[in-house]
Amino acid sequence: MGYQKLGLNTGHRKAVLRNLVTSLFRDERINTTETRAKEVKSIAERLVTTAKQGDLAARRQALAYIYEEDVVKKLFDTIAPKYADRPGGYTRLVKVGYRRGDAAEMVILELV
């Protein structure tokens, strides 16, 4: 099936997802809509798996996607070692209700 378009053009969608992934790793928890969270979840899981390798090539791959260098450092030094013995499932979605303006389903996406 691929991915959700999120009602955005390609460049905007990629930028939104990169910002959300950066925020997730920086704050370890974000509040967003369910469809955006599901897209971010798959990207974040792949980045954590890449970070678990810990080599220079993996760090450069993460730097190519995540906007902030200090967030990549946190991913490699703090987050990835936490999940060293875990084979996947690094994130959790918690439904929190509906947004008041347009009734979009809101969720909290957090690192387990």
Residue pairs with C-beta under 8 A, 6 or more apart in sequence:
3 39
4 35
4 38
4 39
5 13
6 13
6 16
6 35
6 36
6 39
8 16
16 36
17 36
17 39
17 40
17 43
18 65
18 66
18 67
19 67
20 30
20 32
20 36
20 40
21 40
21 43
21 44
21 47
21 65
21 66
22 66
22 67
22 68
22 71
23 30
24 30
24 40
24 44
24 91
24 109
24 111
25 44
25 47
25 66
25 71
25 74
25 75
25 79
25 111
26 68
26 71
26 74
28 79
28 110
28 111
29 108
29 109
29 110
29 111
30 37
30 40
30 108
30 109
30 110
31 96
31 106
31 107
31 108
31 109
32 40
32 106
32 107
32 109
33 99
33 104
33 105
33 106
33 107
34 93
34 95
34 104
34 105
34 106
34 107
37 93
37 107
37 109
38 93
40 109
41 91
41 93
41 109
43 65
44 90
44 91
44 109
44 111
45 88
45 89
45 90
45 91
47 62
47 65
47 66
47 75
48 75
48 79
48 80
48 83
48 90
49 88
50 58
50 61
50 62
51 58
51 59
51 62
51 75
51 76
51 79
51 80
52 80
52 83
52 84
54 76
54 80
58 76
59 72
59 76
62 72
62 75
62 76
63 69
63 72
66 72
66 75
79 111
83 90
89 112
90 111
90 112
91 109
91 110
91 111
91 112
92 109
92 110
92 111
92 112
93 107
93 108
93 109
94 107
94 108
94 110
95 105
95 106
95 107
96 106
96 107
96 108
97 105
97 106
98 104
98 105
98 106
99 105
99 106
